[in-house]
Amino acid sequence: MSIIKEKPIRKTVFRGDRSLNLDTFENIILSDSDYSTRGENLIIVKGVDHCRIKLDSTTTEKVTIKSLTNCKVIPDIGRIDEDWDEIDLGKGSCVDFQNVSGVWYILSSDGLKME
């Protein structure tokens, strides 16, 4: 597993009337083939042929994923944008995800690919 972490942070994630304190990192560079979010703001994926990222709503409310390789993003609950069980990110793509009321939404996507 190869994860380069920068700038440690402590986050409090609120879910209804309960809260979760979480020690995490603001930004990570990920070179692992399987990963679940832990409250990061930015994940840069590189150095692997393919990566699978699970959006964990218990630790993460909003995350930007920059993919320099092929990457599959799946939600832990529900469907992305109420339609998609998974999203395939191509090399060079960058997508912002936000969890709102138990649904993961795509807030923005650059739509640019290097291939």
Secondary structure in CASP SS format (residue, H / E / C, confidence):
PFRMAT SS
TARGET T0000
AUTHOR 0000-0000-0000
METHOD secondary structure of the structure
MODEL  1
M C 1.00
S C 1.00
I E 1.00
I E 1.00
K E 1.00
E E 1.00
K E 1.00
P E 1.00
I E 1.00
R E 1.00
K E 1.00
T E 1.00
V E 1.00
F E 1.00
R E 1.00
G C 1.00
D C 1.00
R E 1.00
S E 1.00
L E 1.00
N E 1.00
L E 1.00
D E 1.00
T E 1.00
F E 1.00
E E 1.00
N E 1.00
I E 1.00
I E 1.00
L E 1.00
S C 1.00
D C 1.00
S C 1.00
D E 1.00
Y E 1.00
S E 1.00
T C 1.00
R C 1.00
G C 1.00
E C 1.00
N C 1.00
L E 1.00
I E 1.00
I E 1.00
V E 1.00
K C 1.00
G C 1.00
V C 1.00
D C 1.00
H E 1.00
C E 1.00
R E 1.00
I E 1.00
K E 1.00
L E 1.00
D C 1.00
S C 1.00
T C 1.00
T C 1.00
T C 1.00
E C 1.00
K E 1.00
V E 1.00
T E 1.00
I E 1.00
K E 1.00
S E 1.00
L C 1.00
T C 1.00
N E 1.00
C E 1.00
K E 1.00
V E 1.00
I E 1.00
P E 1.00
D C 1.00
I C 1.00
G C 1.00
R C 1.00
I E 1.00
D C 1.00
E C 1.00
D C 1.00
W E 1.00
D C 1.00
E C 1.00
I E 1.00
D E 1.00
L E 1.00
G C 1.00
K C 1.00
G C 1.00
S C 1.00
C E 1.00
V E 1.00
D E 1.00
F E 1.00
Q E 1.00
N E 1.00
V E 1.00
S C 1.00
G C 1.00
V E 1.00
W E 1.00
Y E 1.00
I E 1.00
L E 1.00
S E 1.00
S E 1.00
D C 1.00
G C 1.00
L C 1.00
K C 1.00
M C 1.00
E C 1.00
END
